C-alpha cells in the first residue's frame, strides 16, 4: 500500500530496447494506473546480465543478476520477459508460472516453437500468460483474435508483419532502387540488423504467422510448419512489371483455413493496388483477417520499436492487473482445441508470376504453353516487351494452380534450350 493506493509489484527480465520502452511507459502511466486499474503497478526488480552497466532513464537500483531474487519473491506477482531468444527465457517463464506468477512476454521465437508447453503450464497453475507484443509490435491482434473475433470462423489471416522488408520493398517501389541499395539504406537508418537474414529470408514473419494461425484457426501451427521465401531475389524489373499489372510486391505472411487443411507460408506476392494491404508502406505493419461474421477487418500500425512494442507489453500488464484485482486470472488459456492438418506446400494453390529470358524466335511461346498445358497449368496473361540481343524477356501470369503442378512445369522449362534463364517466380494474390 502506497499513499493509500494498493501496490502490485512486477519484475522485468531484460532492460534492452523493449524493456526500456516498458519502463518508460509505466512511468508515464504512474498517475493514471490507480484510476485505470484500481492499483499502482510498480517494477521492483529488473533482471540484467551486468548490474553495473548504466541504462539511460532506468533506475539502476532495481537491477539484479540473480533470477532467484525474482522467482522466490512472493510479493512479485507479474514477470515480464523481454529478453528474447529461447533460453534462458523458456526456463524463466516456466519457473515463474510454476511459482504462481503471471507472465507477459514479447518472445515470438519462443511462442512459435514452445507455445503449447507454455500455455499448458499457465493453465495447470492457474496463471495468465499474455503475448500481444509477440506478433506485430504495437498493433493489437492477439487479443482481437482470441476475444473480439472469437465468434467467427476465420478462414484467412495474412499480413505485412516485418517492418524491415516492407521498408525495403517500399524504397524499391517508390524510389526504383535495387534490393542491395534499399537494404543498405535500411541498415543505415536502423531498420535492418547488421545480419538481416531473419528479416529478408522471411524467418521473422514465419514465427509471427505461426502464432496468428494457431490462434485464428484454433489448431496448433509451429514455426517448422511454415513455408518461407524471402525477398533477396526481387529486382527493380519485377517491381516495374508489378506496377504495369496494377499490383505491388509485398512480403506477406499468409494463413488459410481450407476444407482439407491449413495453408501457411511467408513469401513475396503481387497484390492488387486496391487491396488494403497494398498501401501499407515503409516500416508499418498490418494484419488482414477474414471471418464468416465480421467479413474483412484490418489492423494497422507500428510493428516494432521501443515504444510501440512497449505499448503492447504494458497493455498486457494492465490486463493481468485487472484480472488479479477481479479474481479472474487464468480465464483464457490455449485455444488450440482442434487438430487440423497443415498442408505441405506442394498441396497449396496460387496464381504465379514468371519472368523468363527466352530466344527471340517463332515457336518459343508455343513451346512454353505446351509445357504448362501438359502439367495442368493454365496461362492467364503473357507480356513480352524487352529484347536483349538474341533474347527476349517474357512474363507469364498463370491462373490458380497447384504448387506441385507449377513446380513440375518449371523443371521441364529449365531444361529447354530455348530458355536462357528463369529470372523470377512470384505468387500472385487472388
C-alpha positions in Angstrom: 0.0 0.0 0.0 1.5 3.4 -1.1 -0.3 6.6 -0.1 -3.5 4.6 0.5 -3.3 3.0 -3.0 -2.8 -0.7 -3.4 0.5 -1.7 -4.9 1.3 -4.5 -7.3 4.9 -5.5 -7.8 6.3 -6.8 -11.1 9.7 -7.8 -12.4 11.2 -7.1 -15.8 13.5 -9.7 -17.4 15.7 -7.6 -19.7 16.4 -3.8 -20.0 17.1 -3.6 -23.7 15.1 -1.7 -26.3 11.7 -3.2 -25.4 12.4 -3.3 -21.7 13.3 0.3 -21.7 10.1 1.1 -23.5 8.0 -0.8 -21.0 9.8 1.0 -18.1 9.2 4.4 -19.8 5.5 3.8 -20.4 4.9 2.6 -16.9 6.5 5.8 -15.6 4.2 7.9 -17.9 1.2 6.0 -16.6 2.1 6.2 -12.9 -0.6 8.7 -12.0 -3.2 7.1 -14.3 -2.9 3.5 -13.1 -4.8 3.7 -9.9 -7.8 5.2 -11.8 -7.5 2.7 -14.7 -6.6 -0.4 -12.7 -7.5 0.3 -9.1 -3.9 -0.5 -8.2 -0.4 1.0 -8.7 1.8 -1.3 -10.7 5.5 -0.9 -9.8 8.7 -2.5 -11.0 10.6 -3.9 -8.1 13.3 -5.8 -9.9 14.9 -5.8 -13.3 17.0 -8.8 -14.3 20.1 -7.9 -16.3 23.4 -9.5 -17.1 25.5 -6.6 -16.0 24.2 -4.7 -13.0 26.9 -2.0 -13.3 26.0 -1.0 -16.8 24.1 2.2 -17.0 20.8 2.1 -18.9 19.6 5.6 -19.7 16.4 6.6 -18.0 16.2 3.4 -15.8 16.7 3.3 -12.1 19.8 1.2 -11.6 18.9 0.4 -8.0 16.3 -2.1 -9.5 18.9 -4.1 -11.3 19.7 -7.7 -10.3 21.6 -10.5 -12.0 20.0 -13.1 -9.6 16.9 -14.8 -11.0 16.2 -16.4 -7.7 15.6 -13.0 -6.1 12.6 -12.7 -8.5 11.1 -16.2 -8.7 11.3 -16.7 -5.0 9.9 -13.3 -4.0 6.2 -13.8 -3.2 5.4 -10.1 -3.5 6.2 -10.1 -7.2 3.0 -11.1 -9.0 3.8 -10.5 -12.6 7.0 -11.4 -14.5 7.6 -9.6 -17.8 10.0 -11.4 -20.2 11.6 -9.2 -22.8 15.0 -11.0 -23.1 14.2 -12.7 -26.5 15.6 -16.0 -27.7 14.8 -19.4 -26.5 17.0 -19.8 -23.4 17.1 -18.8 -20.7 13.7 -17.2 -21.4 11.9 -20.5 -21.6 13.2 -21.7 -18.3 12.5 -18.4 -16.6 8.9 -18.3 -17.8 8.2 -21.9 -16.9 9.6 -21.4 -13.4 7.7 -18.2 -12.9 4.4 -19.9 -13.9 5.1 -22.8 -11.6 5.7 -20.3 -8.8 2.2 -18.9 -9.4 3.4 -15.8 -11.1 1.6 -14.4 -14.2 3.7 -13.7 -17.2 3.8 -11.3 -20.1 6.2 -12.0 -23.0 7.1 -10.4 -26.3 9.0 -13.5 -27.4 7.9 -14.7 -30.8 10.7 -17.2 -31.2 9.7 -19.0 -28.0 6.0 -18.9 -28.7 6.3 -20.2 -32.3 8.2 -23.3 -31.0 7.1 -23.8 -27.4 3.7 -22.1 -27.2 1.8 -25.2 -26.3 4.2 -26.0 -23.4 4.0 -22.5 -22.0 0.2 -22.2 -22.3 -0.4 -25.7 -20.8 1.8 -24.8 -17.9 0.0 -21.5 -17.3 -3.3 -23.4 -17.3 -2.0 -26.0 -14.9 -1.0 -23.4 -12.4 -4.0 -21.0 -13.0 -1.9 -18.2 -14.3 -2.2 -15.7 -17.1 0.2 -15.8 -20.0 -0.1 -12.9 -22.4 1.9 -12.2 -25.5 0.3 -9.4 -27.5 3.7 -7.9 -28.4 5.0 -11.1 -30.0 3.4 -10.6 -33.4 3.1 -7.1 -34.6 4.6 -4.7 -32.1 2.0 -2.1 -31.0 -0.8 -3.5 -33.2 -3.5 -5.3 -31.2 -4.0 -8.6 -33.0 -3.7 -11.5 -30.4 -6.4 -10.2 -28.1 -8.8 -9.4 -31.0 -8.3 -12.9 -32.4 -8.8 -14.6 -29.0 -11.6 -12.4 -27.8 -13.2 -9.8 -30.1 -13.4 -12.2 -33.1 -13.9 -15.4 -31.2 -17.5 -15.7 -32.5 -16.1 -16.1 -36.1 -14.9 -19.0 -38.1 -11.8 -17.3 -39.5 -10.7 -18.5 -42.9 -7.8 -16.2 -43.7 -5.2 -14.2 -41.8 -2.5 -12.5 -43.7 -0.3 -9.6 -43.1 2.8 -7.5 -43.5 4.4 -8.4 -40.2 8.1 -7.4 -40.8 8.9 -3.7 -41.0 12.4 -4.1 -42.4 11.3 -5.9 -45.5 8.3 -3.6 -46.0 10.6 -0.6 -45.8 13.0 -2.2 -48.4 10.2 -3.1 -50.8 8.7 0.4 -50.4 12.0 2.0 -51.4 12.3 -0.3 -54.3 8.8 0.7 -55.4 8.8 4.4 -54.8 12.5 5.2 -55.4 13.1 2.4 -58.0 16.1 1.1 -56.0 17.6 -2.4 -56.4 17.4 -4.7 -53.4 21.0 -4.2 -52.3 20.7 -0.4 -52.3 17.4 -0.5 -50.4 18.9 -2.9 -47.8 21.9 -0.6 -47.3 19.6 2.3 -46.7 17.5 0.3 -44.3 20.7 -0.7 -42.4 21.9 2.9 -42.3 18.6 4.1 -40.8 18.5 1.3 -38.2 15.6 -0.6 -39.8 17.8 -3.6 -40.6 20.1 -5.5 -38.3 23.8 -6.0 -39.2 22.8 -9.6 -40.1 19.4 -9.1 -41.8 18.9 -12.8 -42.6 15.9 -13.4 -40.3 14.1 -10.5 -41.9 14.9 -10.7 -45.6 14.5 -14.5 -45.7 11.1 -14.4 -44.0 12.0 -16.2 -40.8 10.8 -13.4 -38.5 7.5 -13.2 -40.3 7.3 -17.0 -40.3 7.3 -17.1 -36.5 4.6 -14.5 -36.3 2.3 -16.1 -38.8 2.6 -19.4 -37.0 1.4 -17.7 -33.8 -1.5 -16.0 -35.6 -2.6 -19.1 -37.5 -2.7 -21.1 -34.2 -5.0 -18.6 -32.6 -7.1 -17.8 -35.6 -7.8 -21.4 -36.6 -7.8 -22.9 -33.0 -5.2 -25.5 -34.1 -1.5 -25.7 -33.3 0.8 -24.3 -36.1 4.5 -24.2 -35.3 7.4 -22.4 -37.0 8.5 -25.7 -38.6 5.1 -25.9 -40.4 5.6 -22.5 -42.2 7.0 -22.5 -45.7 9.2 -19.5 -46.2 10.7 -17.5 -49.1 12.4 -14.1 -48.8 12.8 -11.0 -50.9 16.5 -11.2 -51.8 15.9 -12.2 -55.4 13.4 -9.4 -56.2 14.7 -6.9 -58.7 13.6 -3.4 -59.9 12.4 -5.1 -63.1 9.9 -7.2 -61.1 8.7 -4.1 -59.3 8.2 -2.4 -62.6 6.2 -5.3 -64.0 4.1 -5.4 -60.9 3.2 -1.8 -61.4 2.3 -2.5 -65.0 -0.1 -5.2 -63.8 -1.6 -2.7 -61.3 -0.2 -4.6 -58.4 2.6 -4.1 -55.8 5.0 -6.6 -54.3 4.8 -7.2 -50.5 6.3 -9.9 -48.3 3.2 -11.5 -46.8 2.6 -14.0 -44.1 -0.5 -15.9 -45.4 -2.5 -18.5 -43.4 -5.7 -20.0 -44.9 -8.1 -22.5 -43.2 -9.3 -24.7 -46.1 -11.6 -27.7 -46.1 -8.6 -30.1 -46.4 -6.2 -28.4 -44.0 -4.3 -25.2 -43.1 -2.1 -23.5 -45.6 0.6 -21.3 -44.1 3.6 -19.6 -45.6 5.6 -16.4 -46.0 6.6 -15.2 -49.4 6.7 -12.1 -51.6 3.4 -11.7 -53.5 1.9 -9.4 -56.2 -1.1 -7.9 -54.5 -3.7 -5.7 -56.3 -3.3 -2.0 -55.6 -6.9 -1.7 -54.4 -6.3 -4.3 -51.6 -6.0 -2.6 -48.2 -2.5 -4.1 -47.6 -1.1 -2.7 -50.8 -1.0 0.8 -49.4 0.9 -0.2 -46.2 4.3 1.3 -46.7 7.7 1.9 -45.1 8.1 0.2 -41.6 4.4 0.0 -40.9 2.8 -3.4 -40.3 -0.8 -4.6 -41.0 -2.8 -7.7 -40.5 -5.9 -8.6 -42.6 -8.5 -11.0 -41.3 -11.5 -12.6 -43.0 -14.2 -14.2 -40.8 -17.6 -15.6 -41.6 -19.4 -13.0 -39.5 -17.1 -10.0 -39.4 -16.2 -10.3 -43.1 -13.0 -8.3 -43.6 -11.1 -6.4 -40.9 -7.6 -4.9 -40.9 -5.3 -3.8 -38.1 -2.6 -1.3 -39.0 0.2 0.4 -37.0 3.8 0.3 -36.0 5.0 -3.3 -35.9 8.2 -2.8 -34.0 10.2 -0.3 -31.9 10.8 0.6 -28.3 7.5 2.4 -27.6 5.1 0.5 -29.9 6.2 -2.9 -28.6 6.4 -1.5 -25.1 2.8 -0.3 -25.5 1.6 -3.9 -26.2 3.6 -5.3 -23.3 2.2 -2.6 -20.9 -1.3 -3.3 -22.2 -0.9 -7.0 -21.2 0.4 -5.9 -17.8 -2.7 -3.8 -17.3 -5.0 -6.6 -18.3 -3.4 -9.0 -15.9 -3.5 -6.4 -13.1 -7.3 -6.0 -13.7 -7.7 -9.8 -13.7 -5.9 -10.1 -10.4 -8.0 -7.3 -8.8 -11.2 -9.0 -10.1 -10.0 -12.5 -9.0 -10.5 -13.9 -12.5 -7.0 -14.8 -13.7 -6.4 -17.8 -16.0 -9.7 -17.4 -17.8 -8.3 -17.7 -21.3 -5.5 -20.2 -22.0 -4.6 -22.3 -25.1 -7.4 -22.0 -27.6 -6.0 -24.8 -29.9 -8.7 -27.3 -29.3 -8.6 -28.6 -32.9 -6.0 -30.8 -34.6 -6.2 -29.6 -38.1 -3.8 -30.9 -40.7 -1.1 -28.4 -42.0 -0.8 -29.0 -45.8 2.6 -29.4 -47.3 3.5 -26.6 -49.8 3.0 -28.8 -52.8 -0.7 -29.2 -52.0 -1.3 -25.5 -51.8 -2.5 -23.4 -54.7 -1.9 -19.9 -56.1 -1.6 -17.9 -59.2 2.0 -17.3 -60.3 4.2 -14.6 -61.9 7.0 -16.0 -64.0 9.7 -13.8 -65.7 12.0 -15.6 -68.2 14.7 -14.8 -70.7 14.0 -16.7 -73.9 15.2 -17.0 -77.5 13.6 -14.4 -79.7 12.2 -16.6 -82.4 8.9 -18.1 -83.5 7.6 -21.1 -81.6 9.1 -20.3 -78.2 5.8 -19.2 -76.7 4.0 -22.2 -78.1 6.6 -24.5 -76.6 6.2 -22.9 -73.1 2.4 -23.0 -73.4 2.7 -26.7 -74.3 4.8 -27.5 -71.2 2.3 -25.7 -69.0 -0.7 -27.5 -70.6 1.0 -30.9 -70.1 1.3 -30.1 -66.4 -2.2 -28.8 -65.8 -1.2 -25.1 -65.7 -3.4 -22.6 -67.4 -1.9 -19.3 -68.7 -3.9 -16.1 -67.9 -1.7 -13.5 -69.4 1.6 -13.0 -71.3 3.7 -9.9 -71.6 6.7 -9.6 -74.0 8.4 -6.2 -74.1 12.2 -6.1 -73.7 14.8 -7.5 -76.0 18.4 -8.2 -75.3 20.2 -9.1 -78.5 19.0 -12.6 -79.4 16.9 -12.9 -76.3 13.5 -11.5 -75.3 12.0 -11.1 -71.8 8.8 -12.9 -71.3 6.4 -12.6 -68.4 3.7 -15.2 -67.8 0.8 -15.0 -65.3 -0.9 -18.2 -64.6 -4.4 -19.0 -63.4 -4.8 -20.6 -60.0 -2.8 -23.9 -60.0 -1.5 -26.4 -57.5 2.1 -25.7 -56.4 3.3 -29.2 -57.4 2.0 -28.8 -61.0 3.7 -25.5 -61.3 7.0 -26.9 -60.0 6.7 -29.8 -62.4 6.4 -27.2 -65.2 9.5 -25.3 -64.0 11.6 -28.5 -64.0 10.8 -29.0 -67.7 11.3 -25.3 -68.6 14.7 -25.2 -67.0 15.9 -28.0 -69.4 14.7 -26.3 -72.6 17.5 -24.8 -74.7 15.2 -22.0 -75.9 15.1 -20.7 -72.3 18.2 -18.9 -71.2 17.1 -18.1 -67.7 14.1 -18.2 -65.3 14.7 -14.9 -63.6 11.8 -14.6 -61.1 9.0 -16.7 -59.7 6.4 -15.0 -57.5 3.0 -15.8 -56.2 0.0 -13.6 -57.1 -2.7 -12.9 -54.6 -6.3 -13.7 -55.5 
